[in-house]
């Protein structure tokens, strides 16, 4: 009955221009909107890292409250931000390490990593999400996204994690 259900849903959603899409498209759309998902949410992720630190109560138990007090994570300065290549023809590669321009590509100078990347038709280039030391204070700065396994490096700009509709205006139309 899967095909019949799909056809019925498309008929009912025709006035909304409903269309089927795959998980690849869903991944691009979530990166476009800056939505943290599996790659961003690990056993080391705190609410502060994804910009939700104010939502975790220090006075009562809540999801994330214990994690936010764990030694080694409580003072973490990594913040989820977006990355776009300086040259729109170059790819942003998930797993790349973030290095300050001019620094050697080694663990001592590692500033973070790109968690997710995709080509965005809305932006017209490859984009990525990732964690960067003090990222929320580094908007507009250029860093190197180094992928030593592939012997690649791409110069990227630190931007908001919300590439498309950052204020959510399209959701309310």
C-alpha positions in Angstrom: 0.0 0.0 0.0 3.1 2.3 0.1 2.6 3.6 -3.4 -1.1 4.3 -3.0 -0.3 6.1 0.3 2.3 8.2 -1.4 0.0 9.1 -4.3 -2.7 10.1 -1.9 -0.4 12.3 0.2 0.8 14.0 -3.0 -2.7 14.6 -4.1 -3.7 16.1 -0.8 -0.6 18.3 -0.7 -0.8 19.5 -4.3 -2.1 22.9 -3.2 1.1 23.2 -1.0 3.3 22.1 -3.9 4.2 19.0 -1.9 6.9 16.9 -3.5 8.7 13.7 -2.5 12.3 14.1 -1.4 15.1 11.8 -0.2 17.4 11.8 2.8 20.1 13.6 0.8 17.8 16.6 0.2 16.8 16.5 3.9 20.4 16.7 4.9 21.1 19.7 2.7 17.9 21.4 4.0 18.9 20.9 7.6 22.4 22.2 7.0 20.9 25.2 5.1 18.9 26.0 8.2 21.6 25.3 10.8 19.8 22.4 12.5 22.1 20.3 14.6 21.6 16.6 14.1 23.6 13.3 14.5 27.0 14.6 13.3 26.7 17.6 15.6 25.2 15.8 18.6 27.7 13.4 20.1 28.5 12.3 23.7 30.7 15.4 24.0 28.2 18.0 22.8 26.9 20.4 25.4 23.9 22.8 25.1 26.4 25.7 25.1 28.2 24.4 22.1 25.1 24.5 20.0 23.9 27.9 21.3 21.3 26.6 23.8 23.2 27.0 27.0 20.7 29.4 28.5 18.0 26.7 28.2 19.8 24.4 30.7 18.8 25.2 34.3 21.6 25.1 36.9 18.9 24.9 39.7 17.0 21.8 38.6 17.6 18.6 36.8 17.1 18.7 33.0 18.4 17.0 29.9 21.9 18.3 29.5 22.4 19.7 33.0 24.8 16.9 34.2 26.7 17.1 30.9 27.1 20.8 31.2 28.9 20.4 34.5 31.3 17.6 33.4 34.9 18.5 33.9 36.5 19.1 30.6 33.2 20.1 29.0 32.0 22.8 31.3 34.6 25.4 30.1 34.5 24.2 26.5 34.8 27.1 24.0 33.7 25.2 20.9 30.7 26.8 19.3 28.6 25.5 16.3 29.0 27.9 13.4 28.7 27.8 9.6 31.4 27.7 7.0 31.4 28.8 3.4 34.3 28.5 1.0 36.1 31.8 0.0 36.1 30.3 -3.6 32.6 29.1 -4.2 33.9 26.4 -6.6 35.8 24.6 -3.8 34.1 22.0 -1.6 33.8 22.1 2.1 34.5 18.6 3.4 33.0 17.1 6.5 35.7 15.9 8.9 38.2 18.7 7.9 40.1 20.2 10.8 40.0 24.0 11.3 43.3 25.8 11.5 44.0 29.5 11.8 45.4 31.0 8.6 49.2 30.9 8.8 49.4 28.2 11.5 50.9 24.8 10.8 48.4 21.9 10.2 48.9 19.9 13.3 47.0 18.9 16.5 48.6 21.7 18.5 46.9 24.3 16.2 43.6 22.5 15.7 40.7 24.9 16.3 37.8 22.5 15.7 36.3 20.5 12.9 33.6 20.5 10.2 30.8 18.1 11.2 28.5 18.2 8.2 28.9 19.6 4.7 26.8 19.6 1.4 26.4 21.6 -1.7 23.5 24.1 -1.2 21.5 25.1 -4.3 20.1 27.9 -2.2 23.5 29.4 -1.4 25.1 28.3 -4.7 28.2 26.7 -3.1 29.3 24.0 -0.7 28.6 24.9 2.9 29.3 23.3 6.2 28.5 23.2 9.9 31.1 22.6 12.5 32.6 23.4 15.9 35.2 26.2 16.2 37.0 27.5 19.3 35.2 30.8 20.1 33.3 30.5 16.8 30.4 32.7 17.9 33.0 35.5 18.3 34.7 34.9 15.0 32.1 35.7 12.4 33.6 36.8 9.1 37.1 35.4 9.9 38.8 33.2 7.4 40.3 29.8 8.6 41.7 26.8 6.8 39.6 23.6 6.5 42.4 21.1 6.3 41.8 17.5 5.3 45.2 15.9 5.8 44.0 12.4 4.7 43.1 13.7 1.2 46.0 16.3 1.3 43.4 19.1 0.7 42.9 22.4 2.3 40.2 25.0 1.6 40.0 28.6 2.9 36.6 29.1 4.5 34.8 32.0 6.1 33.1 31.6 9.5 29.4 32.5 9.2 26.2 32.0 11.0 25.1 28.4 11.1 21.8 29.6 9.6 22.4 30.0 5.8 18.8 30.2 4.7 16.0 32.2 6.5 17.9 32.9 9.7 15.0 34.7 11.3 12.5 32.0 10.4 10.3 34.4 8.4 9.5 31.8 5.7 8.1 29.5 8.3 5.5 32.1 9.3 4.3 33.0 5.8 
